Amino acid sequence: MGAYEPTRSRPSEWVAGYLASIAIFISLIGIAWHPLRLILPAILLALLASAMGGPHQRLAFAAVLVTAASFFFGLMFAVLTEHPLW
């Protein structure tokens, strides 16, 4: 009764981890190249990954934080350097 029983993870839990990592990657690229075109879909991917939950919930939370920070810094750098937002 007190023994640890490993449970099989569902495929959606692994997809959530991949979506979170893809969102982080895309948002970091978006800081340097077209922030609105890349970071807004990355935010949606990060929120979708966090809604899916599972064992990668901390990664999904980190993805939401990284994409939000990337949105801020991407827009800030684009305005300061007069780089196109779109």
C-alpha positions in Angstrom: 0.0 0.0 0.0 2.8 2.4 0.7 4.9 1.3 -2.2 5.5 3.6 -5.1 3.6 2.5 -8.2 4.8 4.1 -11.4 1.9 5.3 -13.6 2.0 5.6 -17.3 1.9 9.1 -18.5 -0.6 10.0 -21.2 0.7 11.2 -24.6 -0.9 14.6 -24.0 1.4 15.1 -21.0 4.4 14.6 -23.3 2.9 16.9 -25.9 2.5 19.6 -23.2 6.2 19.4 -22.5 7.2 19.7 -26.1 4.8 22.6 -26.6 6.3 24.4 -23.6 9.9 23.9 -24.9 8.9 25.0 -28.4 7.2 28.1 -27.0 10.4 29.1 -25.1 12.5 28.6 -28.2 10.2 30.6 -30.5 9.9 33.4 -28.0 13.6 33.8 -27.6 14.1 34.0 -31.3 11.2 36.5 -31.5 13.2 39.0 -29.4 15.6 39.5 -32.2 13.3 39.0 -35.2 9.7 40.2 -35.6 8.4 40.1 -32.0 4.7 40.2 -32.8 4.9 37.6 -35.5 6.6 35.0 -33.3 6.0 35.8 -29.7 2.2 36.0 -29.8 1.8 32.4 -31.1 4.5 31.3 -28.6 2.4 32.8 -25.8 -0.6 30.8 -27.0 1.5 27.6 -27.1 2.8 28.2 -23.6 -0.8 28.8 -22.3 -2.0 25.7 -24.0 0.9 23.7 -22.5 0.1 25.0 -19.0 -3.6 24.1 -19.5 -2.7 20.5 -20.4 -0.9 20.0 -17.1 0.9 16.8 -16.3 4.4 16.2 -15.1 5.8 19.1 -17.1 3.8 21.7 -15.3 6.8 23.5 -14.0 8.2 23.7 -17.6 4.9 25.1 -18.8 5.0 27.7 -16.1 8.5 28.7 -17.0 7.4 28.9 -20.7 4.6 31.3 -19.7 7.1 33.5 -17.8 9.7 33.4 -20.6 7.2 34.3 -23.3 5.8 37.2 -21.3 9.3 38.5 -20.6 10.2 38.0 -24.3 7.1 39.9 -25.4 8.2 42.9 -23.2 11.8 42.9 -24.2 11.1 42.1 -27.8 8.8 45.1 -28.2 11.2 47.3 -26.2 14.2 46.4 -28.4 12.1 46.8 -31.6 11.0 50.3 -30.6 14.4 51.4 -29.4 16.2 50.1 -32.5 13.4 51.2 -34.9 13.1 47.6 -36.0 9.7 46.5 -37.5 7.3 45.0 -35.0 5.5 42.9 -37.6 
